[in-house]
Amino acid sequence: MPNAKALPLIETDAAPCCPPLDERPLTPEEAERAAAMFKALGDPVRLRLFSQIASHAGGEACVCDISDVGVSQPTVSHHLKKLREAGLLTSERRGTWVYYRVAPSVMASMARSFSASG
């Protein structure tokens, strides 16, 4: 049995996008941050890429594992860049491949945005 080595967690300064929508009105900054995230996910290819990464075994995916979304590899790279810029993904280069992971707190924060608080 090969020795399994756990990868260290990458600390980021990812901030939750916003409080639950029924908790209080969003501040202008929270609204900007949330709108950027939802705008990035508004594209079907980006949503599929995000879903493939989020649901991939171990919570991260190599770009080589997520390129089958019906567009060329340069287009996949463009969409992954947009998801990173929106704060939805983090990435790490390992050798010749880039591995993507959903940014910490993004899934919980986005789900919490639409959950009833009381």
C-alpha positions as CSV (number, residue, x, y, z in Angstrom):
1,M,0.0,0.0,0.0
2,P,1.6,3.3,-1.1
3,N,2.1,6.0,1.5
4,A,-0.6,8.6,1.1
5,K,0.5,12.1,1.8
6,A,-2.0,14.8,2.7
7,L,-1.7,18.1,1.0
8,P,-1.5,21.1,3.2
9,L,-4.6,23.4,3.2
10,I,-4.1,26.7,1.4
11,E,-5.0,29.6,3.6
12,T,-6.8,32.4,1.7
13,D,-8.4,35.6,2.6
14,A,-11.6,34.7,0.8
15,A,-14.5,36.6,2.4
16,P,-18.0,35.2,2.4
17,C,-20.0,36.9,-0.3
18,C,-22.8,38.2,1.8
19,P,-25.2,37.5,4.7
20,P,-28.6,35.8,4.1
21,L,-30.8,38.0,2.0
22,D,-33.6,37.9,4.6
23,E,-31.2,39.0,7.4
24,R,-30.6,42.6,6.4
25,P,-30.1,44.7,3.3
26,L,-26.7,44.1,1.6
27,T,-24.2,46.9,1.8
28,P,-22.9,48.2,-1.5
29,E,-19.7,46.3,-1.1
30,E,-21.5,43.0,-0.3
31,A,-23.8,43.5,-3.3
32,E,-20.8,44.1,-5.6
33,R,-19.0,41.0,-4.4
34,A,-22.1,38.8,-4.6
35,A,-23.0,40.2,-8.1
36,A,-19.6,39.4,-9.4
37,M,-19.8,35.8,-8.2
38,F,-23.3,35.3,-9.6
39,K,-22.4,37.0,-12.8
40,A,-19.4,34.6,-13.2
41,L,-21.8,31.7,-12.6
42,G,-24.3,33.1,-15.1
43,D,-22.5,31.5,-18.0
44,P,-23.4,27.9,-18.6
45,V,-19.8,26.8,-19.3
46,R,-18.5,28.5,-16.2
47,L,-21.3,26.9,-14.1
48,R,-20.4,23.5,-15.5
49,L,-16.7,24.0,-14.7
50,F,-17.5,25.2,-11.2
51,S,-19.7,22.2,-10.7
52,Q,-17.1,19.8,-11.9
53,I,-14.5,21.2,-9.6
54,A,-16.8,21.4,-6.6
55,S,-18.0,17.8,-7.0
56,H,-14.6,16.3,-8.0
57,A,-13.1,13.7,-5.6
58,G,-11.0,15.5,-3.0
59,G,-12.6,18.8,-3.7
60,E,-10.0,19.8,-6.3
61,A,-9.5,19.1,-9.9
62,C,-6.7,19.2,-12.4
63,V,-7.4,21.3,-15.5
64,C,-6.8,18.1,-17.4
65,D,-9.8,16.5,-15.7
66,I,-12.3,19.3,-16.3
67,S,-11.8,20.4,-19.9
68,D,-14.7,18.4,-21.4
69,V,-17.4,21.1,-21.4
70,G,-17.8,21.5,-25.2
71,V,-15.4,24.3,-25.8
72,S,-11.7,24.5,-26.7
73,Q,-8.9,24.4,-24.0
74,P,-8.1,28.1,-24.4
75,T,-11.8,28.9,-23.8
76,V,-11.8,26.7,-20.7
77,S,-8.7,28.6,-19.4
78,H,-10.5,31.9,-20.1
79,H,-13.6,30.8,-18.1
80,L,-11.5,29.4,-15.2
81,K,-9.7,32.8,-15.1
82,K,-13.1,34.6,-14.8
83,L,-14.1,32.2,-12.0
84,R,-10.8,32.9,-10.1
85,E,-11.2,36.7,-10.6
86,A,-14.7,36.5,-9.2
87,G,-13.3,34.8,-6.0
88,L,-15.0,31.5,-6.7
89,L,-11.9,29.4,-7.3
90,T,-8.3,29.2,-6.1
91,S,-5.6,27.5,-8.2
92,E,-2.2,26.0,-7.7
93,R,0.4,25.0,-10.3
94,R,1.9,21.5,-9.7
95,G,4.5,20.7,-12.3
96,T,2.8,21.2,-15.7
97,W,-0.8,21.1,-14.4
98,V,-2.9,23.6,-12.6
99,Y,-5.3,22.3,-9.9
100,Y,-8.4,24.2,-9.0
101,R,-10.4,24.2,-5.8
102,V,-13.6,26.1,-4.8
103,A,-12.5,29.0,-2.7
104,P,-13.0,28.4,1.1
105,S,-16.4,29.4,2.4
106,V,-17.8,30.1,-1.1
107,M,-20.3,27.2,-1.2
108,A,-21.6,27.7,2.3
109,S,-21.7,31.5,1.9
110,M,-23.7,31.3,-1.4
111,A,-26.1,28.7,0.0
112,R,-26.5,30.8,3.2
113,S,-27.4,33.8,1.1
114,F,-30.7,32.1,0.0
115,S,-31.5,30.3,3.2
116,A,-34.1,31.6,5.6
117,S,-32.5,32.9,8.8
118,G,-35.3,32.2,11.2
